[in-house]
């Protein structure tokens, strides 16, 4: 498995609204894409957050970066002032029996 990590910096005071909007609009897009495993959102500070999507292959995880960028533009995320994205192989996960070092 592979994951795409999106680190967000929100404009001051907009993180809660942005994270709710992400859950409502991004999740339906991701779950329809081939290889989708999971989507998680974390609020890491007053104005920061991290989105993690997990995919079956590296190519699917890399494609999620473009989907994320398109989603931000299409849904008018003017409260997102900065995004940094990373894609990598999952070395270990307790999510399910398919996960682990052999992923």
N, C-alpha and C positions, 0 to 999 in steps of 0.2 A: 504494500500500500504506500501511497504518497499523500502528502498534505500541502496545502497552500495556506500560508499564514499572511494575513493582511493586518498591518499595524496602523491604527487610525489616530490622528490628532483632530479633535473636533474644536470648533469655535467654542469659546467659553460659555458654559451653561447649556449646551445643546446635546450632550452625550446621551442622556436618557431618551430623548426624542429620536435621535439618530439610530440608536440601537433597537428601539421598538420598530422603527420604519424598516430597518435592515431585516429583522426577523419576519416581518409581514411581506416584504417584497422580494428579498433575495432568496430566501429558503425555497419558495415555489420554483424559482428559476433553476437553482442548483439541483433540486431533487429530480427534475425531469431530464437532466443530462446523463449521458452514459457513464457508468463507472462511479456514480455518486455513492458514498458510504455514509457521511455524516457532515453536519454543519453545527458549529458551536460559536457562540459570541461571549466575549468576556469584557467587562468594564474594568480596566486596570488602573484607572485614576479618575479624577473628577472630569477630565476632558480627554481621556484616552481610552482606546479599546483595541481588542484583537479579535479578528474573525478567523476561524480555522475550518477549512473544508478538507475532507478526507476523500481520497479517490483510489480506485483500483490500480491505476497505472501512472507513471510519470507524465506521459503526454496529456492525460486527462487533468492532472493537477496543474500543469503548465497552462492548459487552455482555460482553467478557472481564473487565471490572472486577467485575461482579456474579458471574460464574462464579468468579473468584478469591476473592471474599469468602465465597461459599457453600462453596467447597472448603476454605478454612481452617476454617470452622465444622464441616463434616461430618467432617473427618479429625482433629479434636481437636488442632489445632495450638496447644497451650498454651504452646509455646516461642516463639511469635511474639509479641513484645510491642508491635510497632508496624509499621504498613504505610502507605506513601504511594504513591498510584498516579497515573500520568500517561498520557494518550493523545495521540498526535500523528501527523502525516503523515510518512512516510519520504521525505526529500528525496533521499537518495543511498544506494545499497547496492550492494555487489559480489556479493551473493547469487546473482543470476541475471539473465538478459537482460531480464526483465520489470521489474526494479527501475530506479530512477534518478530523475532530476529530474521526469520526466513522470508519476510514480506518483501 
